[in-house]
Amino acid sequence: MLALDGTRYTLFIESPDPLPDALAATLDAAMRVNPQYDYCRRLGQLQTPAVFSIRGHAFKQYLSAMRRRGIRAGDAKPTPLSGLADWASIFEGAYHAGRADSPVPESRY
């Protein structure tokens, strides 16, 4: 799930595999295809995206957060983009230590 986290977007991800160091840079390159995002990045309004690695069962944590917000379990659906900004304090995990300035793999972009 992607969510605005301060002045940057953060990708919240649960993965059994180690995350690649270039994931934040790859995400940034993919998002820069959108002209509005690219413009905000060039102006400095948005920082390079971050990656938050979720420990445990991400959907269970998401569902618990939705219930606390008054959303019934049956109405809480996974979303690729969230308008809520407090996910880093809700999910168990940590920001991925991969460098945001890591080169984007040539084969992808």
N, C-alpha and C positions, 0 to 999 in steps of 0.2 A: 504494500500500500504506500502511496506517495502522499505526503502531507506537508503543508507549509509549517516550518519550525523556526520561528523568528524571521530572519532575513534570508532564509534558504529553504529549499525543499529537502525533505529527508525521505529516503526510501526505507521503509520498515519491512524487514525480511526475515523469515525463518528458513534456514537452510541446513540440511545435514552435512553439506560439504563446505569446506573453507571458501570464504568469499575472495574473489580476485582483488588484488590491490588496486587495479584500474577501474573498479566498478563505479566509483563516484565520477571519474572522468568520462567513462563511457556513457553514463546516465546524462551528464551535462551535455555531451556532444549530441546525444539523441534528442534531448529537450531543446537544444539550440535550433533545431529544424523549425520550431515554432517561432515566427518572427517577433512576436510580443515578448516571449521569454528571452530571446537573444538580445532584444533591445534593452530589456531590464538588466540583463547581465552586463552589457556593454556600459550602461549608465552607472553600474555599481549598486543598483537598487536591490539586486539579489546576489548572494554569494554562491560559490560552487556548492552543488548538492552534497548532502552527507548520506551515509548509510548506517542504519541502526540494525544490528544483528539481534534478533529476538531469541531468547532462551526459552525453552519449554514450548508449550502448545499455543501458538499465536492466536488461533481462532477462539480458543477458550478464554484467553485474556481479553480479546476484542469483545466477545460476547458479554463477559462480566462488566466491562466498561460501559457497554450499551445499556445493560440492565440498570446500572447505577444512574444512568442519565434518563431512566424512565422508559426506555424502549423495550417492548416485549421481546422475548427470545425469538419468537417466530417472525418478528418484523426486522430483526437485526440481520442484515445481509452483508457479506463481505463487499468491500468497495475498493476499486483501484485508486481512487483519489478521495481524500478526506478533507473536509473543511475545518476539522477540529485541530487545534494546535498543541495539544498537551500529550501526545502519544508517547513521548520519551519518558514521561513520568508514569505512564500506565503500563507499558510493556516491560517485562523483565528482560534485561539484556544490556547492551552497551553500544556506543558508537563504534563502528568498524575503524580499525587503526590504519586501513589502507589510505595512501596519500591521495588527496583530491587532484594533485597535479601529475599523477602517474599518466604515462602516455596511453592513449586509446589504442587498442590493438588494431593494426592495419587491416586485418581481415574483416573487421566489423563495419568500419566507416571510411 
